[in-house]
Amino acid sequence: MVDELAGAGGESLTGALESTLGNLTESIGRMESIVQRLEAGEADWEESIRLLTEANELAMESSRRLERAVQDIVYGSEEEDGSQSGEESQVESRDSRE
């Protein structure tokens, strides 16, 4: 499906998806290292709380990024408020002036 989008001007969408996947992979890697540290029992109470907080923040941010990527695929690259993002809105503005 990503290939189909790329052919229809979806090059920026493909790049955004690749970036999102890269960020998700990094976040998952960090969360895995946090779990390993906690399971090893080497972290004291304060560090455990800090690590759990970091893991929670990573999970929430990953969820938001994934949701944005899904919205971009399903609805095009529209912003949450319904306006088109970046390049698309500039093209639309140019078209309306012509």
C-alpha positions in Angstrom: 0.0 0.0 0.0 2.9 2.4 0.8 4.2 1.8 -2.8 0.8 2.8 -4.2 0.8 6.0 -2.2 4.3 6.8 -3.3 3.2 6.7 -6.9 0.4 9.2 -6.2 2.6 11.9 -4.6 3.0 9.9 -1.4 6.8 10.2 -1.3 6.6 12.5 1.7 4.2 10.0 3.3 6.5 7.1 2.7 9.4 9.2 4.3 7.2 10.0 7.2 6.2 6.4 7.7 9.9 5.3 7.6 10.8 8.0 10.1 7.9 6.9 12.4 9.0 3.3 12.2 12.6 4.2 12.9 11.5 6.2 16.0 9.3 3.4 17.1 12.1 0.9 16.8 14.4 3.2 18.9 11.7 3.6 21.5 11.1 -0.2 21.7 14.8 -0.8 22.0 15.0 1.7 24.9 12.0 0.2 26.6 13.5 -3.3 26.3 16.7 -2.1 28.0 14.6 -0.6 30.8 12.8 -3.9 31.3 16.1 -5.7 31.4 17.5 -3.3 34.0 14.4 -3.6 36.1 14.3 -7.4 35.8 17.9 -7.6 36.8 17.0 -6.0 40.1 20.0 -3.7 40.0 18.0 -0.4 40.1 17.2 1.1 43.5 13.7 2.4 44.2 14.3 5.9 42.9 15.9 4.7 39.7 13.1 2.2 39.2 10.5 5.0 39.4 12.5 7.1 37.0 12.9 4.2 34.5 9.2 3.3 34.7 8.3 6.9 34.1 10.6 7.0 31.1 9.2 3.8 29.7 5.6 5.1 30.2 6.5 8.4 28.4 8.1 6.4 25.5 5.0 4.2 25.2 2.7 7.2 25.1 4.8 9.0 22.6 5.1 5.9 20.4 1.3 5.5 20.5 0.8 9.1 19.4 3.3 8.7 16.6 1.7 5.5 15.4 -1.8 7.1 15.6 -0.6 10.1 13.5 1.0 7.7 10.9 -2.3 5.7 10.7 -4.3 9.0 10.3 -1.9 10.1 7.5 -2.5 6.8 5.7 -6.3 6.8 6.2 -7.1 10.5 5.8 -4.1 11.8 3.8 -1.7 14.1 5.5 -4.3 16.3 7.2 -3.6 17.8 10.6 -5.9 16.9 13.5 -7.8 20.2 13.1 -8.7 19.2 9.5 -6.2 21.6 7.8 -3.7 20.1 5.4 -0.2 20.1 6.5 2.9 21.8 5.1 3.5 21.3 1.4 -0.1 20.3 0.6 -1.6 23.4 2.0 0.9 25.6 0.2 0.1 23.9 -3.1 -3.6 24.4 -2.4 -3.1 28.1 -1.6 -1.1 28.5 -4.9 -3.8 26.8 -6.9 -6.6 29.0 -5.4 -4.7 32.1 -6.4 -4.3 31.1 -10.0 
